[in-house]
């Protein structure tokens, strides 16, 4: 039986490949979806990748995950730094929630150094490009972190 996992992406992540490739790489969003679902299948995970620019929609997806006991790999995008609504939804998690970032926020502008999500996440993986997602999926597959 495969374990269902939601990979949720916030604003501007649908523009991967064209948005600041020097920061976010040249792989498209479709490439991210493909690599996550492929690795998920190898790990025995049923990975569903979603992206939205809408804060409310992302919050509803976190509620869905909490209600279903689903692990989440979450790249909140810019919501990382100020969305207390997203933080409160993430705090309701009933399974691991791993915050991921393609770039290392601490090596960038000062405003990116604060995450309102980190304190309610199981863990954070940042700075490894798309491999940040892969590391998070591997952690979920190994039943960690809680």
N, C-alpha and C positions, 0 to 999 in steps of 0.2 A: 504494500500500500504506500503510495507516495504522499508526502506531506505538502500541503498547499502553503505557498509563501507569496505574500504581496511585496513587490518592489515598487515603491511609490516615489515619484519624482515631482518636485515643485516647479516653480516658474523658470522659464527659459531653457529647461533641459531638453525640450523637444527640438531645440535649435543646435544640438550638438553637431559638430562637424563644420558648421558655418559660424558659430559664435566663438570668438576669440580662440582659434585653434592653438595658439601659443600657450594658452592656459588650460583649455579643456580637451585638447587633442583633435585629431582629424576624423575620428570615428563618428558616424552619424548616429542619431537616436535609434534608427532601425538596426544599426550594428550593435548598439547596447542591448536592445531587446533580444536580438538573436543570440548574443554571447551569454546573456543571463539565462535564457530559456534552455540553451544547449548545455551549459554547465549544470543548471538545475536538474535536468534529466539525467545527467551522468551521476549526480549526487543523490538521486531518488527523490527529488523535489519537483512539485508541480508549480512552476514559477509563473506568475502573472505580473507583467510589467505595465504600469500606468504612468501617465504624465498629465499634469494640469497646470494652468496658470491661475487657477481659481482657488483661493484659500479655503473657501467653504467646502468645495468638492474634496479637497485633500483631507479636511477634518472629517467629512462623512466617510471617506475610505478608512480612516483610522478607527472610527466607530465600528464600521463593518468588521475590521480585523479584531477589535476587542471583543465584539459580540460573538465572533466565530472562533476565538482562541487561535487566531492566525499569526504566525511570526511575520514581522515586517522588516524590510530593508528600506530605509527612508533617506532620500536626499531631499531635504526641504528647500534647497536653493536659498534664495534671499530670505525666505520666511524663517530660516535658522536664527536670524539675528534679532527678530522683534515680534514674532507671532506668538503671543501668549495663548491665543485660542488654539493654535496647533500644539503648543506645549501641553496644554491641559488635556487635549484629546490623546496625545501620546502617553500622558501619565495614566490613562485608563487602560493601558495595554494589559493583556492577559497571557501574553506569550512574549518571547524575545523581540525587542525592537532595536535594530542596529542603525545608528545614524551614519551615513556615508557622505563623503565629499570627494570629488574628483581631484581638486587641487587641495593644497594645504592652507586652510584659512589663516593660520598663524603666520604664514610667510607673505601675506597679502595686506591689504589696507586695514587700518586699525579697527574700523567698524565690523570687519569680518572676524575679529578675535573673540567675539561673544556669541555663544550658542545658548539659546533659551531651551533647546531640546536636550542637550547633553545630560543634564541632571536627572532626566526621567528616562533616558535610553539605557539599554543594557550595556552598550559600549559604543564607541565611535571609531571609525576607520577613515582616515583622510590622507590625501596626498599621493596616492598610488595610481592615479588615473582611473581607467575603468576597472583595473584590478581591485580597487576599493570595494566594488560591488561583489567581485568574485570571492574576496576574502570574507566578506559578510555572509555570503551564501554558504561558504564552507563552515563558518561558525554555526550557522543555523543547522546545517546538516549533521553537525557533531553534537547537537543538543546543547549548545552553549552560545552565548552567555544567557543566564536566566532573566 
